[in-house]
Amino acid sequence: METKRKPRILIGSIGLDGHELGALIVSRALQDAGMEVVYLGLNLTPDQVVETAIQEDVDIIGISSMSGIHLEALSDLLEDLKKSGAENISVIAGGIIPQEDLKGLEDLGVKGVFPSGSTTSEIINFINKNLLKNHQSA
């Protein structure tokens, strides 16, 4: 009989971002929804996120961005994932992200973007419907 492990999601913030309340709330909601969360905190580099994501065998990386550097930070993160052969790890983002940046993030390869005002239910439903079907392991 095969058993599936809990989905594993890394949550963190790249760059000099001092706001983590939203990331902590989302982390708790994901845990309550039955997912395993690896919380890295603030002031990370894309390399640190990728290295930890690979070490922890995560399915999804969630980046919180409140400081306006989301386009550059997520571009660097996705490039580092590709260089590391880990482009199978899905990336989502949330925070203060202007509507005009949503298409650019999608074009980079970000799978889901949750601007300020998004609910934890929206995030969880998106993950369950769009990302986990390809990530659960036996």
C-alpha positions as CSV (number, residue, x, y, z in Angstrom):
1,M,0.0,0.0,0.0
2,E,1.4,3.4,-1.0
3,T,1.1,6.3,1.4
4,K,1.5,9.9,0.4
5,R,3.5,12.3,2.4
6,K,2.2,15.7,3.4
7,P,2.8,18.4,0.9
8,R,5.9,20.4,1.9
9,I,6.0,24.1,1.4
10,L,8.9,26.5,2.1
11,I,7.9,30.0,3.1
12,G,10.3,33.0,3.3
13,S,11.1,36.5,2.2
14,I,14.0,37.5,-0.1
15,G,15.9,40.7,0.4
16,L,15.7,43.4,3.1
17,D,12.0,42.9,4.0
18,G,11.1,43.4,7.6
19,H,7.5,42.3,7.4
20,E,6.6,38.8,8.2
21,L,3.2,38.8,9.8
22,G,1.5,37.8,6.5
23,A,3.9,35.0,5.9
24,L,3.4,33.7,9.4
25,I,-0.4,33.7,9.0
26,V,-0.2,31.9,5.7
27,S,2.3,29.4,7.2
28,R,-0.1,28.6,10.0
29,A,-3.1,28.3,7.6
30,L,-1.1,25.9,5.4
31,Q,-0.2,23.8,8.5
32,D,-3.9,23.8,9.6
33,A,-4.8,22.6,6.0
34,G,-2.5,19.5,6.5
35,M,0.6,20.8,4.8
36,E,4.1,20.7,6.2
37,V,5.7,24.2,6.3
38,V,9.4,25.0,6.3
39,Y,9.6,28.6,7.5
40,L,12.8,30.4,6.7
41,G,12.0,33.9,7.8
42,L,13.3,37.2,6.5
43,N,16.3,38.6,4.7
44,L,17.1,35.6,2.5
45,T,19.0,35.3,-0.7
46,P,17.6,33.4,-3.7
47,D,20.5,30.9,-3.2
48,Q,19.6,30.3,0.4
49,V,16.0,29.6,-0.6
50,V,16.9,27.2,-3.4
51,E,19.5,25.4,-1.3
52,T,17.0,24.8,1.6
53,A,14.2,23.9,-0.8
54,I,16.3,21.2,-2.3
55,Q,17.6,19.9,1.1
56,E,14.1,19.9,2.5
57,D,12.6,18.3,-0.6
58,V,9.8,20.8,-0.8
59,D,7.0,20.8,-3.4
60,I,6.4,24.5,-3.4
61,I,8.2,27.7,-2.5
62,G,6.1,30.6,-1.3
63,I,7.8,34.0,-1.3
64,S,6.4,36.9,0.7
65,S,7.3,40.3,-0.8
66,M,6.4,43.6,1.0
67,S,9.3,45.7,-0.2
68,G,8.7,46.1,-3.9
69,I,11.6,43.9,-5.2
70,H,9.4,40.9,-6.2
71,L,10.2,41.0,-9.9
72,E,13.9,40.9,-9.5
73,A,13.9,38.6,-6.5
74,L,11.6,36.0,-8.1
75,S,13.4,36.2,-11.4
76,D,16.7,35.4,-9.6
77,L,15.0,32.6,-7.6
78,L,13.5,31.0,-10.7
79,E,16.9,31.2,-12.5
80,D,18.7,29.6,-9.5
81,L,16.1,26.8,-9.4
82,K,16.8,26.2,-13.1
83,K,20.6,26.2,-12.6
84,S,20.2,23.7,-9.7
85,G,18.0,21.4,-11.7
86,A,15.1,22.0,-9.4
87,E,12.7,23.8,-11.8
88,N,10.1,21.2,-10.9
89,I,9.5,23.1,-7.6
90,S,6.6,25.4,-8.1
91,V,6.9,29.0,-6.9
92,I,4.1,31.2,-5.6
93,A,4.3,34.7,-4.2
94,G,2.2,37.1,-2.1
95,G,2.4,40.5,-0.5
96,I,2.3,44.0,-1.8
97,I,2.3,43.2,-5.5
98,P,0.8,45.7,-7.9
99,Q,-1.8,44.4,-10.4
100,E,0.4,45.6,-13.3
101,D,3.2,43.2,-12.2
102,L,1.0,40.0,-12.2
103,K,1.5,39.3,-15.9
104,G,5.3,39.8,-15.6
105,L,5.4,37.4,-12.7
106,E,3.4,34.8,-14.6
107,D,5.7,35.2,-17.6
108,L,8.7,34.5,-15.4
109,G,7.1,31.2,-14.3
110,V,5.5,32.1,-11.0
111,K,2.6,29.7,-10.7
112,G,0.4,31.8,-8.4
113,V,0.4,35.4,-7.1
114,F,-1.6,36.6,-4.1
115,P,-1.6,40.3,-3.7
116,S,-2.5,42.0,-0.4
117,G,-6.1,41.2,0.5
118,S,-5.9,37.6,-0.7
119,T,-7.4,35.2,1.8
120,T,-5.7,32.1,3.2
121,S,-8.6,30.1,1.8
122,E,-7.8,31.4,-1.7
123,I,-4.1,30.4,-1.3
124,I,-4.9,26.9,0.0
125,N,-7.6,26.3,-2.6
126,F,-5.2,27.4,-5.4
127,I,-2.4,25.1,-4.1
128,N,-4.8,22.1,-3.8
129,K,-6.3,22.6,-7.2
130,N,-3.3,23.7,-9.3
131,L,-0.1,22.5,-7.7
132,L,-0.4,19.5,-5.5
133,K,-1.7,17.1,-8.2
134,N,1.8,17.1,-9.7
135,H,3.8,17.1,-6.5
136,Q,2.6,14.5,-4.1
137,S,5.0,11.5,-3.8
138,A,4.4,7.9,-3.0
